[in-house]
Amino acid sequence: MPTKRTEAAAGKRPRGGEEAATLVVVESPAKAKSIQKMLGPGYEVRASRGHVVDLPERELGVDVERDFAPTYEVKKDKKPVVEELKKAAQGKRLLIATDPDREGEAIGWHVARLLGRDPREPIRVEFHEITPKVVRQAVERPRPIDQNLVDAQQARRVLDRLVGYNLSPLLSLEFRKRALSAGRVQSVALRLLVEREEEIEAFQKEEYWTLKGEFRVEGKTFPALLLEAQGMRLWTGQGEKEGRLHLKTEAEAKALAEAVGGLPYRVARVEVQKRRKSPPPPFTTSTLQQAASSRLGYTASRTMRIAQRLYEGVDLPEGTVGLITYMRTDSVRVAPEALALAREVIGEVFGPEYLPEAPRVYKNRKEGVQDAHEAIRPTDPRRTPESVRPYLSPEEYRLYELIWRRFLASQMKDALYEVTSVLLEDEGARYTFRASGSVLRFEGYLRAWGREDEEEAPPVPAVPEGAPAELLRAIPERHFTEPPPRYTDASLVKTMEELGIGRPSTYAPTLETLEKRGYMERKGRTLLPTPLGRQVTHYLKERFPQVVAYEFTARMEDRLDQVEEGKAPWPKVVWEFYEPFLGELAQVPKKTCPKCGRPLELKVSRYGQFLGCTGYPECTYTEPLEKREAEPIGEACPKCGRPLLRKTGRYGSFIACSGYPECDYTRDDGQPTGHACPKCGGRVLEKRSKRGKPYYKCENNACDFLSFYPLLEERCPSCGWPLVGRGKKASCMNPACPDHDPRLVPAKAQPKGKSRGKTPAPPSDWDELKAFLPGLPEAERKAVEALAQGQPLSQEEARLAKRALFKLRMRKGRAKKEVARA
């Protein structure tokens, strides 16, 4: 009987005892489940769960001298999966149906080699959409694995390893912080964020003024903006511009307002134009991420996770079916059959008046686009969002609706606007005002896509040319130039695509890595580089200018695409990057050992990373990686008068006396809130948990005041404690107050007797631990002996027993090591 793990990894076996003749290997269990239902008996579908092999974890794994030959090994967590695949493949025909991209091709190549199959045989099938018809057609037309795609993925993996293996330790050494990394795409994306933030900080906003006139023509009143004065166009940009009028001060604007007032005006020209706006093409990976960010507020990673589920299959009454085509693509091509279905749905849902005469055909704007996949579209546009809504989660529904509407909009007629411009001049033609507006005459594609992205100017009333106009008043309006906006997921992905940095499969993982490494943070939808992200970028720009150069990175992406097209050998392309990288690497000064002068290097032990001398074993010098010096805070210790220091411990920063151990004064470190502790009168500090959530605690360690909600200025009328804000409600957290809300008291502040945890179980290895009891403090020894005898313990005794067990087992482990060494 298969285990749960085996079933989850491999999908279900054919029912009724029939032995499957063909093994189909896919990547994810969800896809395995969907495809198994579509293929039925005779096929066994199993999942590799992503990459099964990779380069070694603790070695470079790339032989630079032998054309960068990689050394692959089965990943530790994938060894059971590989063994199951080997057993399942015995005596069966093999089909590899991993994702239809470079990554999927490489996974398939590794799986074929591990299962002893020749990748040149017809064993590879692709599912660009997971529907019964397409899946059955695909398994009937297998092809050999495309070695060019495999080489392209190998080249990218080797490049990433060469960069990461050499740069990540350097960054950790330089900044004395673990888990830092650098990457070929990630470092350039971080540079974009940092330089945009520096541009915003360096921006000097400038004041400028415009002049709005209120005119009346034939009883109709409307506003118009000053366009020209004395033959000079008004300039509203940053800085001066030759030949343009720039109103920099209020005095200048008021003087001009007086000059234009009291003059007779007329309607000099009326222009009415028809403006057509064509629909956008169907989604590519980057445009999907951009639209999901701006319209739905989804991050790039979240968008791709949801899209993956929609692609892999959803259980509908008709069966399991994928709702969208493959979601990693930079092509806007659409199959003719899908175009015909889209036109059919548009006619039924929106009406025949929205259908153009012929289907729209879009061309890829950029050269070198990999056109293997279609654009992202519904597999069947007849499945409207409302018809599948009961079977989707809310976020799946919203993304599917976005994709469905974009696809149908791309095949609808243009939106038609009527744009009216009215120019008003005085008799001497010294001053010209302009009023413009637009009216939507035909919705066209906007009927499906919506008007969220549209900026419509209010309409201008119809007035005849030559009609007299009265300037009722001229109003000076003050403005300031604006700095460039901070990046969002949408704008950063768009910029990366425009610069040629990264490819569809890398946008979301790149942003995820930057956030995970602490190089950037989110503030609403905007992305901000952290201080660490800035420091890393400045270091890389100084030491490795080519690694973070926009043009160089884009050129490397183009060369890697040429590998995919079979136009360049991958070792040569890797060398084009690695040779200048080696030159920059050689110029970096090395940190040296204070004992022997040899270079220090980053080492890894079972306890984590540390710095060690390269002269080991002759020199055994080591030091911790994260070495933080205590810093004075400019305050005197209230206990002994010596300076207080900010130190870092296992639980974060804290304040301690510089006279330790003679003086043991400590207190919490945090941002003062301005509130006094209602229990002891000390300062209430705002601190952050490991997950970044704020909480509020008294600075005195002896005081147990703690709140997970911010303290308000308003006080409780019954007891005088400061109220705390819980959602939109202000409540009292004083347990002794009749208006107390018990939900506000944190668990650790509950009255004694309300246990927050379970008493530890009696130790099964008690006989081995008893020998180490004499070294324990008396209270801990008594508590752990009572535990071993099964006696009931108080909360405090249970805490002491846990601590004692930890100490006893540590001593037991050390004793075993000493015996082994002897």
VENKA-V398176 format. One record per pair of residues at least 4 apart in sequence whose C-alpha atoms are under 7 Angstrom apart, sorted by sequence separation. I is the first residue (numbers start at 0). J is the second residue. D is the distance in Angstrom with one decimal. If there is no record, write none. Layout:
# VENKA-V398176
i = {I:I}
j = {J:J}
d = {D:D}
This chain:
# VENKA-V398176
i = {1:2:3:4:5:6:13:27:28:29:30:31:32:33:34:35:38:47:62:63:73:74:77:78:79:80:81:82:83:84:85:99:100:101:102:103:104:105:106:107:108:109:110:111:112:129:130:131:132:133:134:135:136:137:145:146:147:148:149:150:151:152:153:154:155:156:157:158:159:160:161:162:163:165:166:167:168:169:170:171:181:182:183:184:185:186:187:188:189:190:191:192:193:194:195:196:197:198:215:216:227:228:248:249:250:251:252:253:254:255:256:282:283:284:285:286:287:288:289:290:291:292:297:298:299:300:301:302:303:304:305:306:307:308:309:314:315:333:334:335:336:337:338:339:340:341:342:343:344:345:346:349:382:383:384:387:391:392:393:394:395:396:397:398:399:400:401:402:403:404:405:407:424:425:442:444:445:486:487:488:489:490:491:492:493:494:495:496:501:502:505:506:507:508:509:510:511:512:513:514:521:522:528:529:530:531:532:533:534:535:536:537:538:539:540:544:548:549:550:551:552:553:554:555:556:557:558:559:560:561:562:568:569:570:571:572:573:574:576:577:578:579:580:581:582:592:603:604:614:615:636:647:648:658:659:676:687:688:715:724:725:744:745:749:764:765:775:776:777:778:779:780:781:782:783:784:785:786:792:793:794:795:796:797:798:799:800:801:802:803:804:805:806:807:808:809:810:811:812:813:814:815:816:817:1:6:25:55:62:63:73:88:98:99:111:112:128:129:171:181:215:227:246:282:291:292:297:314:333:345:346:363:382:391:425:445:486:495:501:513:514:521:528:539:561:562:591:592:603:635:636:647:675:676:687:688:697:714:715:724:734:744:775:785:792:13:25:54:61:62:97:111:171:214:215:226:227:239:246:291:292:313:314:424:495:513:514:520:521:545:561:562:591:592:602:603:612:635:636:646:647:656:675:676:687:714:715:723:724:733:61:62:97:111:126:213:214:226:312:313:424:519:520:540:562:591:592:601:602:612:635:636:645:646:656:675:676:686:687:697:714:715:722:723:731:732:35:61:126:171:213:214:312:313:346:388:423:424:519:520:539:590:591:601:602:612:634:635:645:646:656:674:675:685:686:696:697:713:714:722:723:731:732:772:35:60:61:170:213:234:312:345:422:423:519:520:589:590:601:602:611:612:633:634:645:646:655:656:674:685:686:696:712:713:722:731:732:746:60:97:108:212:213:233:234:235:311:312:422:423:518:519:600:601:611:644:645:655:685:695:696:711:730:126:211:212:231:232:233:234:288:291:310:422:518:599:600:610:611:631:632:643:644:654:655:671:672:684:685:695:710:711:732:95:125:167:211:212:231:232:233:309:310:342:384:421:422:517:599:600:610:631:632:643:644:654:671:672:683:684:694:695:710:711:732:31:124:167:211:231:309:310:420:421:518:519:599:600:609:610:631:632:643:644:653:654:671:672:683:684:694:710:711:720:31:124:167:210:211:288:309:310:420:421:492:518:558:598:599:609:610:630:631:642:643:653:654:670:671:683:684:694:695:709:710:782:786:31:166:210:310:384:420:597:598:609:629:630:641:642:653:669:670:682:683:708:709:54:55:384:419:420:597:608:629:630:641:652:669:670:681:682:708:715:54:55:124:163:419:597:629:641:669:681:708:782:783:10:28:53:54:123:124:163:418:419:437:681:718:782:9:23:27:52:53:122:123:162:163:418:437:717:8:21:22:23:24:25:26:27:28:52:53:121:122:123:162:306:338:417:418:436:437:438:592:636:779:783:7:10:19:20:21:22:23:24:25:26:27:52:53:121:122:123:162:416:417:436:437:676:779:9:10:19:20:21:22:23:24:25:26:27:51:52:121:416:417:436:18:19:24:26:51:120:159:380:416:417:436:679:780:19:119:159:415:416:435:779:118:119:377:415:434:761:762:13:51:99:118:376:377:415:638:678:761:13:95:96:98:99:376:414:415:13:94:95:96:99:207:414:761:85:93:94:95:96:332:414:13:94:331:376:413:414:12:331:412:413:414:667:205:331:411:412:666:667:47:330:411:666:667:10:666:9:10:9:108:344:408:771:8:9:344:487:8:208:330:487:759:207:208:329:330:341:408:486:487:706:758:768:8:104:207:208:329:330:333:340:407:408:419:485:486:543:754:768:206:207:208:332:333:485:542:284:330:331:332:759:284:330:331:404:405:677:768:104:105:208:284:328:330:404:104:283:284:542:703:283:328:101:105:283:101:283:282:326:102:281:325:101:280:324:359:323:324:358:500:323:324:500:323:324:499:322:323:498:501:50:322:355:500:354:355:353:354:353:345:22:341:22:21:22:23:24:25:20:21:22:23:24:25:26:20:21:22:23:24:25:23:24:315:314:280:305:353:283:282:283:281:282:37:281:281:38:59:281:281:281:280:278:279:278:278:277:276:277:275:276:275:276:275:274:275:273:274:273:274:273:274:272:273:271:272:271:272:271:270:271:270:269:270:269:268:269:268:267:266:267:266:267:265:266:264:265:264:265:264:263:264:262:263:278:329:328:327:327:129:128:129:129:299:130:298:129:130:129:128:128:269:128:268:292:293:127:128:267:292:127:266:267:230:266:289:229:265:266:289:228:229:265:266:288:289:228:265:266:227:228:264:265:227:264:226:264:225:226:263:225:226:285:300:224:225:285:299:300:223:224:223:224:260:223:300:222:260:260:256:256:285:256:284:253:252:237:236:127:216:128:216:216:215:216:214:215:214:215:214:215:213:214:212:213:213:212:213:212:211:212:210:211:210:211:210:209:210:208:209:208:209:208:207:208:207:206:207:206:205:206:204:205:204:204:33:202:30:29:30:199:199:33:33:196:195:192:184:184:185:185:192:193:192:179:178:193:190:189:187:186:187:187:183:151:151:150:151:147:148:154:158:147:147:147:151:150:154:172:177:168:176:175:176:175:175:67:66}
j = {5:6:7:8:9:10:17:31:32:33:34:35:36:37:38:39:42:51:66:67:77:78:81:82:83:84:85:86:87:88:89:103:104:105:106:107:108:109:110:111:112:113:114:115:116:133:134:135:136:137:138:139:140:141:149:150:151:152:153:154:155:156:157:158:159:160:161:162:163:164:165:166:167:169:170:171:172:173:174:175:185:186:187:188:189:190:191:192:193:194:195:196:197:198:199:200:201:202:219:220:231:232:252:253:254:255:256:257:258:259:260:286:287:288:289:290:291:292:293:294:295:296:301:302:303:304:305:306:307:308:309:310:311:312:313:318:319:337:338:339:340:341:342:343:344:345:346:347:348:349:350:353:386:387:388:391:395:396:397:398:399:400:401:402:403:404:405:406:407:408:409:411:428:429:446:448:449:490:491:492:493:494:495:496:497:498:499:500:505:506:509:510:511:512:513:514:515:516:517:518:525:526:532:533:534:535:536:537:538:539:540:541:542:543:544:548:552:553:554:555:556:557:558:559:560:561:562:563:564:565:566:572:573:574:575:576:577:578:580:581:582:583:584:585:586:596:607:608:618:619:640:651:652:662:663:680:691:692:719:728:729:748:749:753:768:769:779:780:781:782:783:784:785:786:787:788:789:790:796:797:798:799:800:801:802:803:804:805:806:807:808:809:810:811:812:813:814:815:816:817:818:819:820:821:6:11:30:60:67:68:78:93:103:104:116:117:133:134:176:186:220:232:251:287:296:297:302:319:338:350:351:368:387:396:430:450:491:500:506:518:519:526:533:544:566:567:596:597:608:640:641:652:680:681:692:693:702:719:720:729:739:749:780:790:797:19:31:60:67:68:103:117:177:220:221:232:233:245:252:297:298:319:320:430:501:519:520:526:527:551:567:568:597:598:608:609:618:641:642:652:653:662:681:682:693:720:721:729:730:739:68:69:104:118:133:220:221:233:319:320:431:526:527:547:569:598:599:608:609:619:642:643:652:653:663:682:683:693:694:704:721:722:729:730:738:739:43:69:134:179:221:222:320:321:354:396:431:432:527:528:547:598:599:609:610:620:642:643:653:654:664:682:683:693:694:704:705:721:722:730:731:739:740:780:44:69:70:179:222:243:321:354:431:432:528:529:598:599:610:611:620:621:642:643:654:655:664:665:683:694:695:705:721:722:731:740:741:755:70:107:118:222:223:243:244:245:321:322:432:433:528:529:610:611:621:654:655:665:695:705:706:721:740:137:222:223:242:243:244:245:299:302:321:433:529:610:611:621:622:642:643:654:655:665:666:682:683:695:696:706:721:722:743:107:137:179:223:224:243:244:245:321:322:354:396:433:434:529:611:612:622:643:644:655:656:666:683:684:695:696:706:707:722:723:744:44:137:180:224:244:322:323:433:434:531:532:612:613:622:623:644:645:656:657:666:667:684:685:696:697:707:723:724:733:45:138:181:224:225:302:323:324:434:435:506:532:572:612:613:623:624:644:645:656:657:667:668:684:685:697:698:708:709:723:724:796:800:46:181:225:325:399:435:612:613:624:644:645:656:657:668:684:685:697:698:723:724:70:71:400:435:436:613:624:645:646:657:668:685:686:697:698:724:731:71:72:141:180:436:614:646:658:686:698:725:799:800:28:46:71:72:141:142:181:436:437:455:699:736:800:28:42:46:71:72:141:142:181:182:437:456:736:28:41:42:43:44:45:46:47:48:72:73:141:142:143:182:326:358:437:438:456:457:458:612:656:799:803:28:31:40:41:42:43:44:45:46:47:48:73:74:142:143:144:183:437:438:457:458:697:800:31:32:41:42:43:44:45:46:47:48:49:73:74:143:438:439:458:41:42:47:49:74:143:182:403:439:440:459:702:803:43:143:183:439:440:459:803:143:144:402:440:459:786:787:39:77:125:144:402:403:441:664:704:787:40:122:123:125:126:403:441:442:41:122:123:124:127:235:442:789:114:122:123:124:125:361:443:43:124:361:406:443:444:43:362:443:444:445:698:237:363:443:444:698:699:80:363:444:699:700:44:700:44:45:45:144:380:444:807:45:46:381:524:46:246:368:525:797:246:247:368:369:380:447:525:526:745:797:807:48:144:247:248:369:370:373:380:447:448:459:525:526:583:794:808:247:248:249:373:374:526:583:326:372:373:374:801:327:373:374:447:448:720:811:148:149:252:328:372:374:448:149:328:329:587:748:329:374:148:152:330:149:331:331:375:152:331:375:152:331:375:410:375:376:410:552:376:377:553:377:378:553:377:378:553:556:106:378:411:556:411:412:411:412:412:407:88:407:91:91:92:93:94:95:91:92:93:94:95:96:97:92:93:94:95:96:97:96:97:390:390:361:395:443:374:374:375:374:375:131:375:376:135:164:405:406:409:409:408:409:409:413:413:413:414:413:414:414:415:415:415:416:415:416:416:417:417:418:417:418:417:418:418:419:419:419:420:420:420:421:421:421:422:422:422:422:423:423:424:423:424:423:424:424:425:425:425:426:425:426:444:503:503:503:504:310:310:311:312:488:320:488:320:321:321:321:323:464:324:464:488:489:324:325:464:489:325:464:465:429:465:488:429:465:466:489:429:430:466:467:489:490:430:467:468:430:431:467:468:431:468:431:469:431:432:469:432:433:492:507:432:433:493:507:508:432:433:433:434:470:434:511:434:472:473:473:474:503:475:503:475:475:480:480:372:462:378:467:468:468:469:468:469:469:470:470:471:470:471:470:471:472:472:473:473:473:474:473:474:474:475:475:475:476:475:476:476:477:477:477:478:478:478:479:479:479:480:479:480:480:481:312:482:311:311:312:482:483:319:320:485:485:486:500:501:509:513:527:528:528:516:516:533:536:536:547:547:548:549:546:559:562:562:563:562:563:569:573:563:564:565:569:569:573:601:608:601:624:624:625:625:626:570:570}
d = {6.0:6.3:6.1:6.1:6.0:5.3:6.3:6.2:6.1:6.4:6.1:5.9:6.5:6.6:6.1:5.8:6.4:6.6:7.0:4.3:6.7:6.5:6.2:6.2:6.2:6.2:6.2:6.3:6.1:6.0:6.6:5.8:6.1:6.2:6.2:6.1:6.2:6.3:6.2:6.1:6.4:6.2:6.1:6.2:5.7:6.6:6.0:6.1:6.2:6.0:6.4:6.6:6.8:6.8:6.6:6.0:6.2:6.3:6.1:6.0:6.4:6.2:6.0:6.1:6.1:6.1:6.1:6.2:5.9:5.5:6.2:5.7:5.3:6.9:6.2:6.3:6.1:6.0:6.0:5.2:6.7:5.4:7.0:6.3:6.2:6.2:6.5:6.7:6.2:6.0:6.1:6.3:6.2:6.0:6.3:6.2:6.0:6.0:5.3:6.5:5.3:6.6:6.5:6.1:6.1:6.3:6.1:6.3:6.3:6.3:6.2:5.6:5.9:6.3:6.2:6.1:6.0:6.0:6.3:5.7:5.0:4.5:6.0:6.2:6.3:6.2:6.3:6.1:6.0:6.6:6.4:6.1:6.1:6.4:6.6:5.8:5.8:6.7:6.5:6.3:6.4:6.1:6.3:6.3:6.3:6.1:6.2:6.4:5.8:5.3:4.4:6.7:6.2:6.7:5.9:6.7:5.6:6.1:6.3:6.3:6.0:6.0:6.3:6.3:6.0:6.0:6.1:6.1:6.3:5.9:6.1:6.7:5.4:6.5:5.6:6.2:4.8:5.6:5.9:6.1:6.2:6.1:6.1:6.1:6.2:6.1:6.0:6.0:5.8:6.6:5.9:6.6:6.2:6.0:6.3:6.4:6.1:6.0:6.4:5.9:5.8:6.4:5.5:6.4:6.3:6.2:6.2:6.2:6.1:6.2:6.0:6.2:6.0:4.9:4.6:6.0:6.1:6.2:6.1:6.2:6.4:6.4:6.3:6.1:6.2:6.4:6.6:6.6:6.4:6.2:5.7:6.7:6.2:6.2:6.4:6.9:6.1:5.7:6.3:6.0:6.6:6.4:6.1:6.2:6.9:4.7:5.5:6.3:5.2:5.5:4.5:5.4:6.0:5.2:5.6:4.6:5.2:5.3:4.8:5.9:6.1:6.3:6.6:6.7:6.5:6.1:6.3:6.1:6.2:6.2:6.2:6.1:6.2:6.3:6.2:6.3:6.4:5.8:5.5:6.1:6.3:6.4:6.1:6.2:6.4:6.1:6.1:6.3:6.4:6.1:6.1:6.2:6.3:6.1:6.1:6.3:6.1:6.4:6.5:6.3:6.3:6.2:6.2:6.2:6.5:6.1:7.0:5.7:4.8:6.9:6.4:6.9:4.5:6.9:5.0:6.9:6.8:6.1:5.1:5.8:4.3:4.4:6.0:5.4:6.3:4.7:6.0:4.3:6.9:6.4:4.4:7.0:6.8:5.6:6.0:6.1:5.5:5.0:6.5:5.2:5.1:4.8:6.4:6.4:5.1:4.8:5.3:5.4:4.4:5.0:5.3:4.2:5.2:5.1:5.4:6.4:6.5:5.4:5.5:4.7:5.8:6.6:5.7:5.4:5.7:6.6:6.2:5.6:5.4:5.1:4.9:6.6:5.6:5.6:6.6:5.9:5.8:6.8:6.1:5.6:5.9:5.3:6.6:5.7:6.8:5.8:6.0:5.9:6.2:6.4:5.7:6.1:5.3:5.8:5.6:6.3:6.5:5.4:5.8:5.5:6.3:6.5:5.5:5.8:4.5:5.6:6.1:5.6:6.5:5.7:5.6:6.4:7.0:6.1:6.9:7.0:5.6:5.8:5.8:5.5:4.6:6.6:5.4:6.5:5.9:4.2:5.6:6.8:5.4:6.6:4.6:5.6:6.7:5.5:6.7:4.9:5.6:5.6:6.1:5.6:4.3:5.8:6.0:5.5:6.3:5.4:6.8:4.5:6.2:5.8:5.9:6.1:4.7:6.0:6.7:5.9:5.6:6.5:5.5:6.3:7.0:5.6:5.2:5.9:5.9:5.7:5.9:5.6:5.8:6.2:5.6:6.2:5.8:6.5:5.5:5.9:6.8:6.1:5.3:5.4:6.4:5.0:5.8:6.5:5.6:5.7:6.2:6.3:4.6:5.6:3.8:6.9:6.7:5.1:4.2:6.5:6.0:5.6:4.8:6.3:6.0:6.5:7.0:5.6:4.7:6.9:5.8:6.6:5.6:5.8:6.1:4.6:6.6:5.9:5.0:6.0:7.0:6.8:5.0:6.3:6.2:5.7:6.4:5.9:5.6:6.8:5.4:6.6:5.8:6.3:5.9:5.0:5.7:6.5:4.4:5.7:6.5:4.3:4.7:5.7:6.5:6.1:6.4:6.7:6.7:5.3:6.5:5.2:4.7:5.2:5.3:6.7:4.8:4.6:5.4:6.3:5.6:5.5:6.7:6.9:6.2:6.6:5.4:5.5:6.6:6.7:6.0:5.6:6.7:5.0:6.2:5.5:5.6:5.9:6.3:5.9:5.8:6.1:5.3:5.8:6.1:5.9:5.8:6.9:6.7:5.7:6.6:6.9:5.5:6.3:5.3:6.0:5.8:5.7:6.1:5.2:6.1:5.6:6.4:5.4:6.0:6.1:6.0:5.4:6.3:5.5:5.8:4.4:4.6:5.6:5.4:5.0:6.9:5.2:5.9:6.3:4.6:6.4:6.2:6.1:4.4:6.5:4.6:6.1:6.2:6.0:4.5:6.3:5.5:6.1:4.6:4.4:6.5:6.9:5.8:6.1:5.6:6.0:6.2:6.3:6.0:6.0:5.7:6.3:6.4:4.0:6.6:6.3:5.8:4.9:5.7:5.3:6.2:6.4:5.7:5.0:5.8:5.2:6.2:4.5:6.2:6.6:6.9:5.5:6.5:5.5:7.0:6.0:6.0:5.5:6.2:6.7:4.3:6.7:5.9:4.7:5.9:5.2:6.7:5.8:4.6:5.2:5.1:5.9:6.1:5.9:5.7:6.0:6.7:5.3:5.6:6.7:6.5:6.5:5.5:7.0:6.4:6.1:5.5:6.7:6.3:5.8:5.9:6.3:4.8:6.4:4.9:6.4:5.5:6.5:4.8:6.5:5.2:6.4:6.2:6.2:4.5:6.2:5.4:5.3:6.2:5.2:6.5:5.6:5.9:6.1:6.5:6.6:6.0:5.1:6.4:6.9:5.2:6.1:5.8:5.5:5.1:7.0:5.9:4.3:5.6:6.8:5.6:6.4:5.9:6.0:5.9:6.2:4.9:6.7:7.0:5.3:6.6:5.1:5.9:5.7:6.1:6.6:6.7:5.5:6.5:4.7:6.3:6.0:6.0:6.0:5.2:6.4:6.0:5.3:6.5:5.3:4.9:4.9:4.7:5.0:4.8:4.9:5.1:4.2:6.4:4.1:5.8:5.7:6.8:6.4:5.2:5.1:5.1:6.0:6.0:6.8:5.2:4.2:6.1:6.2:5.9:6.3:5.6:6.2:4.9:6.8:5.9:5.2:4.2:5.6:6.4:4.3:6.7:4.9:6.7:5.1:5.9:5.1:6.2:6.8:4.5:6.5:5.3:6.9:6.9:5.7:4.8:6.3:6.1:5.4:6.2:5.6:6.1:6.1:6.9:5.5:7.0:5.6:6.4:6.8:5.6:5.5:5.4:6.1:5.9:5.0:6.8:6.9:4.8:5.0:6.0:6.2:7.0:6.7:6.6:5.6:6.7:6.9:4.7:4.9:5.0:6.7:6.7:5.0:6.5:5.7:6.1:5.8:6.0:5.6:6.5:4.3:6.5:6.7:6.2:5.9:5.1:6.1:5.6:6.7:4.9:6.0:6.6:5.0:7.0:6.1:6.3:5.7:5.6:6.9:6.6:6.2:5.0:5.6:6.9:5.7:5.8:6.3:5.3:3.5:6.7:6.8:4.7:6.1:6.5:4.8:6.1:5.7:5.3:5.3:6.5:4.6:6.9:5.6:6.2:6.3:6.8:6.0:5.4:5.7:5.5:6.8:5.5:6.0:6.9:6.8:4.6:6.8:6.7:5.4:5.3:6.7:6.9:5.7:6.6:6.1:5.6:5.8:6.1:6.9:6.0:6.6:7.0:5.0:6.1:6.7:6.6:6.1:6.6:6.3:5.5:6.8:5.4:6.0:4.5:5.5:5.9:6.0:6.8:6.4:4.8:6.3:5.5:6.1:5.4:5.6:5.9:5.6:6.2:6.7:6.6:5.0:6.5:5.2:6.6:6.2:6.3:6.5:6.9:5.6:6.3:6.1:6.4:5.6:6.5:5.5:5.7:6.7:5.7:6.4:6.3:5.5:6.3:5.2:4.3:5.8:4.8:5.7:4.9:6.6:6.9:5.6:5.5:6.1:6.9:5.3:5.2:5.6:5.8:5.4:6.8:6.2:6.1:6.2:5.3:6.1:6.1:6.4:6.5:5.3:4.6:5.0:4.8:4.9:5.0:5.3:6.3:5.8:6.2:5.7:5.7:4.5:6.6:6.8:6.6:7.0:6.5:6.0:5.8:5.5:5.8:5.9:6.1:5.2:5.3:6.6:6.9:6.8:6.5:5.9:5.0:5.9:5.2:6.3:5.8:5.3:6.3:4.6:5.4:6.6:6.0:5.1:5.8:6.5:4.8:5.9:6.3:6.9:5.0:5.8:6.2:4.8:6.8:5.8:6.2:6.8:5.2:5.7:6.5:4.5:5.6:6.6:5.1:5.8:6.5:4.7:5.9:6.5:5.2:5.5:6.1:5.3:4.7:6.0:5.7:6.7:6.5:5.7:5.4:6.4:4.1:5.6:6.1:6.4:6.4:6.0:6.5:6.1:5.7:5.9:6.7:6.8:6.4:6.7:6.3:5.2:6.2:6.1:5.8:4.7:6.4:6.6:6.0:4.5:5.6:6.3:6.6:5.7:6.0:6.0:5.6:5.3:5.2:5.8:6.6:4.9:6.8:4.8:5.8:5.4:3.8:5.8:6.3:5.6:6.4:6.3:7.0:4.6:4.2:6.4:5.7:6.6:6.0:4.7:5.1:4.9:5.5:6.1:6.0:5.1:6.7:4.3:6.1:6.3:4.8:5.3:6.4:6.7:4.9:6.8:5.7:5.4:5.1:6.5:6.9:4.3:6.7:6.6:6.9:6.7:5.5:6.9:6.4:6.9:5.6:6.4:5.8:6.4:6.9:6.9:7.0:6.6:6.6:4.9:5.8:6.6:6.4:5.2:5.5:6.7:4.6:7.0:5.9:5.7:6.6:5.5:5.6:5.9:6.6:4.4:5.7:6.2:6.5:5.1:5.7:6.4:4.6:5.9:6.0:6.6:5.3:5.5:6.7:4.7:6.1:5.8:5.3:5.9:5.9:4.6:5.4:6.7:6.2:5.4:5.3:6.4:5.8:6.0:4.9:6.4:6.6:5.5:6.4:5.6:6.9:6.9:6.8:6.9:6.6:6.0:5.4:6.9:6.8:5.8:6.1:6.3:7.0:5.9:5.9:7.0:4.8:6.0:6.9:6.8:6.4:6.1:5.4:6.9:5.1:6.4:5.0:5.8:6.4:4.9:6.6:5.7:6.8:6.3:6.4:6.9:6.9:5.9:6.4:5.4:5.3:4.9:6.6:6.3:5.5}
